[in-house]
């Protein structure tokens, strides 16, 4: 019998048998000396009671042994790769609490394994995307370098190819810098230097940064908002985030279009909106625009690297804010950012 293979249970049954045996012998001797007629009846009753207790103990421990064997089978199944293997723990008691803890541990291990798998897949996709993004400018640089080595090339062509090479190098630099920033944000290794900043001043600085490009492309940037609204933030980082959204608006608007930058105070947040009357975002792209390296098949922008909006979102969320997008084809797009009002104000 498997149950008696357990040394502790075997010793328990032997001890019970010994106790019953000694007690029975002592009682039988006493009754034999005092009441000989009752000794036979007492013998039968004692044997029945002892047998019943022994049987109950045997059934109980046998059941416990079966439960433990089933638990071991499930644990071994999990160790062999069955991630759905679990121990039944619907009843109450210390043993079932232990089983519940084992199931919880298995769930935690599964979660860690899933995260590790996602991280590996993300790393694989990121490396693939980076390779793809670098391939185009590196190929262009290689072509320009070959053309520049031509002895018969004219001076004007040399300047043209030199400028094109510089643009491709700038593109590579932007890609690398944005990747480093996003990586640091993901790792939580950036210590924001937050202070109370005036939103109007920040938006005016942003306008100055893009005003030359806007004039060159015959577009207009319009600011509107109260002068007394403040935000607790890292000015440089948040300006970069909103600047990326403004740049995105400039990239997807045409000559004569307008980009509105608005801000206002809500009961529990400061809201900043960047709105344009450009071509709008295709409905198929709305749920993907914040994905890294995402390039829409409907977009006319061939120079973007697909990191501006993801970086903006990461910075905004690192400030405790939320960003939403609303868009309609042929009408325009609005990026709406909400930041919690600081308790210091």
C-alpha positions in Angstrom: 0.0 0.0 0.0 1.4 3.4 -1.1 0.1 5.2 2.0 2.3 3.0 4.2 5.3 3.8 2.1 5.4 7.1 3.9 7.5 6.6 7.0 5.7 9.1 9.2 2.2 7.8 8.3 3.5 4.2 8.9 4.9 5.1 12.3 1.6 6.8 13.1 -0.4 3.7 12.4 2.1 1.5 14.3 1.8 3.9 17.3 -2.0 3.9 17.2 -2.0 0.1 17.0 0.4 -0.1 20.0 -1.6 2.3 22.1 -4.8 0.4 21.3 -3.1 -2.9 22.0 -1.6 -1.9 25.4 -4.9 -0.2 26.5 -6.9 -3.3 25.4 -4.6 -5.7 27.3 -4.7 -3.7 30.5 -8.4 -3.3 30.3 -8.9 -7.0 29.5 -6.7 -8.1 32.4 -8.6 -5.9 34.8 -12.0 -7.1 33.6 -10.9 -10.7 33.6 -10.0 -10.4 37.2 -13.1 -8.5 38.2 -15.9 -9.3 35.7 -15.0 -12.4 33.7 -18.4 -12.4 31.9 -18.0 -8.9 30.5 -14.5 -9.4 29.2 -15.6 -11.2 26.0 -18.1 -8.5 25.2 -15.6 -5.8 25.9 -13.1 -7.5 23.7 -15.5 -7.4 20.8 -16.4 -3.8 21.3 -12.8 -2.8 21.7 -11.8 -4.5 18.6 -14.7 -2.9 16.7 -13.8 0.6 18.0 -10.1 0.2 17.3 -10.8 -1.1 13.8 -13.1 1.8 13.1 -10.6 4.3 14.2 -7.9 2.6 12.3 -10.0 2.5 9.2 -11.0 6.1 9.4 -7.4 7.1 9.8 -6.4 4.9 6.9 -9.1 6.4 4.6 -8.2 9.9 5.6 -4.4 9.5 5.0 -5.0 7.6 1.8 -7.1 10.5 0.5 -4.4 12.9 1.5 -1.8 10.8 -0.2 -3.8 10.8 -3.4 -4.2 14.5 -3.3 -0.4 14.9 -2.9 0.3 12.5 -5.7 -2.1 14.5 -8.0 -0.4 17.7 -6.9 3.0 16.3 -7.7 1.7 15.2 -11.2 0.6 18.7 -11.9 3.9 20.2 -10.7 5.8 17.8 -12.9 3.6 18.6 -15.8 4.3 22.3 -15.4 8.0 21.6 -15.1 7.8 19.6 -18.4 6.3 22.6 -20.2 2.6 22.6 -19.6 2.1 26.2 -18.6 -1.6 25.6 -17.9 -1.1 22.8 -15.3 -2.6 23.8 -12.0 -3.3 22.1 -8.7 -6.9 21.9 -7.6 -7.3 24.0 -4.4 -11.1 24.6 -4.1 -11.3 23.3 -0.5 -10.2 25.0 2.7 -7.2 24.1 4.9 -3.4 24.6 5.2 -2.7 22.1 2.4 -5.0 23.9 0.0 -3.5 27.3 0.9 -0.1 25.8 0.0 -1.5 24.6 -3.3 -3.0 28.1 -4.0 0.4 29.6 -3.3 2.0 27.2 -5.8 -0.6 28.1 -8.4 0.1 31.8 -7.8 3.8 31.2 -8.2 3.1 29.4 -11.5 1.0 32.4 -12.7 3.8 34.9 -11.8 6.3 32.7 -13.6 4.0 32.6 -16.7 3.7 36.4 -16.6 7.5 36.8 -16.4 7.9 34.4 -19.3 5.3 36.3 -21.3 7.0 39.6 -20.6 10.4 38.1 -21.6 8.9 36.8 -24.8 7.3 40.1 -25.6 10.6 41.9 -24.9 12.5 39.6 -27.2 9.9 40.1 -29.9 10.0 43.8 -29.4 13.8 43.8 -29.5 13.8 41.7 -32.7 11.3 44.1 -34.3 13.2 47.2 -33.2 16.5 45.9 -34.6 14.7 45.1 -37.8 13.1 48.5 -37.9 16.4 50.3 -37.2 18.1 48.3 -39.9 15.4 49.3 -42.3 15.6 52.9 -41.3 19.3 53.1 -41.6 19.4 51.2 -44.9 17.9 54.1 -47.0 20.2 57.0 -45.8 23.3 54.7 -45.8 22.5 53.6 -49.4 22.1 57.2 -50.4 25.4 58.2 -48.8 27.1 55.4 -50.6 25.7 56.6 -53.9 26.7 60.3 -53.2 30.1 59.2 -52.2 30.5 57.3 -55.5 29.4 60.3 -57.5 31.7 62.6 -55.6 34.7 60.4 -56.5 34.0 61.0 -60.1 36.9 63.2 -61.4 34.7 64.9 -64.1 32.0 66.0 -61.6 31.2 69.7 -61.7 31.6 72.0 -58.6 27.9 72.7 -58.5 27.2 69.0 -58.4 29.7 68.5 -55.6 27.9 71.1 -53.5 24.6 69.5 -54.2 25.7 66.0 -53.3 27.5 67.3 -50.2 24.2 68.9 -49.1 22.3 65.8 -49.7 24.9 63.8 -47.8 24.6 66.2 -44.9 20.8 65.7 -44.9 21.1 61.9 -44.7 23.6 62.2 -41.9 21.2 64.5 -40.0 18.5 61.9 -40.6 20.7 59.2 -39.1 21.6 61.5 -36.1 17.9 62.2 -35.4 17.1 58.5 -35.5 19.9 57.6 -33.1 19.1 60.5 -30.7 15.3 59.7 -30.6 16.1 56.0 -30.0 18.3 56.9 -27.1 15.7 59.1 -25.6 12.9 56.5 -25.9 15.2 53.9 -24.5 16.0 56.0 -21.5 12.4 56.8 -21.0 11.5 53.1 -21.1 14.2 52.3 -18.6 13.1 55.1 -16.3 16.7 56.5 -16.2 15.7 60.1 -16.9 15.5 62.4 -13.9 13.1 65.2 -15.0 13.9 68.6 -13.6 10.4 69.8 -13.1 9.5 73.3 -12.2 6.3 75.5 -12.5 6.4 76.8 -16.0 4.1 79.3 -17.8 2.3 77.5 -20.6 2.0 80.7 -22.7 5.8 81.3 -22.6 6.4 77.7 -23.6 4.1 77.9 -26.6 5.5 81.2 -27.7 9.0 79.6 -27.7 7.6 76.7 -29.8 6.2 79.1 -32.3 9.5 80.9 -32.6 11.2 77.5 -33.3 8.9 76.7 -36.2 8.0 80.1 -37.5 10.7 80.1 -40.2 9.7 76.8 -41.6 6.0 77.8 -41.5 6.8 81.0 -43.5 8.9 79.1 -46.0 6.0 76.6 -46.6 3.4 79.4 -46.5 1.6 78.0 -43.4 0.5 79.8 -40.3 0.9 78.9 -36.6 -1.8 80.5 -34.3 -1.6 80.5 -30.5 -4.5 81.0 -28.2 -4.8 80.6 -24.4 -4.7 82.4 -21.1 -1.4 84.0 -20.0 -1.8 82.8 -16.3 -1.9 79.0 -16.8 1.1 77.1 -15.4 2.3 73.6 -15.6 4.6 71.6 -13.4 7.0 70.0 -15.9 10.5 69.6 -17.3 10.3 72.5 -19.8 12.9 71.1 -22.3 11.5 67.6 -22.4 7.8 68.7 -22.7 8.7 71.3 -25.3 10.3 68.6 -27.3 7.2 66.4 -27.0 4.8 69.2 -28.1 7.3 70.3 -30.7 7.2 66.8 -32.3 3.4 67.1 -32.6 3.7 70.5 -34.2 6.4 69.2 -36.6 4.0 66.3 -37.5 1.3 68.9 -38.3 3.7 70.8 -40.5 4.6 67.6 -42.3 1.0 66.8 -43.1 -0.4 70.1 -44.1 -0.3 72.0 -47.4 0.4 75.5 -48.5 -2.1 77.9 -46.9 -3.1 75.6 -44.0 -3.1 76.7 -40.4 -1.9 75.0 -37.2 -3.6 76.1 -34.0 -2.0 75.6 -30.6 -4.5 76.1 -27.8 -4.3 75.7 -24.0 -6.8 76.1 -21.2 -7.3 75.1 -17.6 -9.8 72.5 -16.7 -11.1 71.7 -13.2 -8.5 69.0 -12.7 -6.1 69.4 -15.6 -4.3 71.7 -18.0 -5.2 70.9 -21.6 -3.0 71.6 -24.6 -4.3 71.0 -28.1 -2.5 71.1 -31.4 -5.0 71.3 -34.3 -4.5 71.5 -38.0 -6.7 71.7 -41.1 -4.6 69.3 -43.1 -5.3 66.1 -44.9 -6.3 64.2 -41.7 -5.3 60.7 -40.6 -6.8 57.6 -42.3 -9.1 55.6 -40.0 -6.9 52.6 -40.6 -3.9 54.4 -39.0 -5.5 56.1 -36.0 -4.8 53.2 -33.6 -1.2 52.8 -34.9 0.3 56.3 -35.1 2.0 56.0 -31.7 3.7 52.8 -32.6 7.4 53.1 -33.1 8.6 53.2 -36.7 5.0 53.0 -37.9 4.6 54.3 -41.5 1.2 54.6 -43.0 0.7 53.4 -46.6 -1.5 56.4 -47.1 1.1 59.0 -46.0 2.9 61.2 -48.4 5.8 61.8 -46.0 8.8 59.8 -47.2 11.4 61.4 -44.9 9.9 60.7 -41.5 11.4 57.9 -39.3 8.3 57.1 -37.3 9.6 58.0 -33.9 8.4 61.6 -33.3 4.9 60.8 -32.1 5.9 57.7 -30.0 8.6 59.9 -28.3 6.0 62.6 -27.7 3.6 60.1 -26.1 6.4 58.6 -23.9 7.4 62.1 -22.6 3.8 63.2 -22.0 3.0 60.0 -20.1 6.2 60.3 -18.1 4.8 63.6 -16.9 1.6 61.9 -15.8 -0.3 63.2 -18.8 -2.5 61.6 -21.5 -2.6 62.2 -25.2 -5.5 61.5 -27.5 -6.0 62.1 -31.3 -9.1 63.0 -33.3 -9.0 63.2 -37.0 -11.2 63.3 -40.1 -10.0 62.8 -43.6 -10.0 66.1 -45.5 -10.8 68.1 -42.4 -7.8 67.9 -40.1 -6.3 66.4 -37.0 -6.3 67.4 -33.3 -3.8 66.1 -30.7 -5.3 66.7 -27.2 -3.0 66.5 -24.2 -4.2 66.6 -20.6 -1.8 67.2 -17.7 -2.8 66.9 -14.0 -2.8 70.2 -12.2 0.1 70.2 -9.7 -0.7 70.4 -6.0 2.0 73.0 -5.7 -0.1 75.6 -7.5 
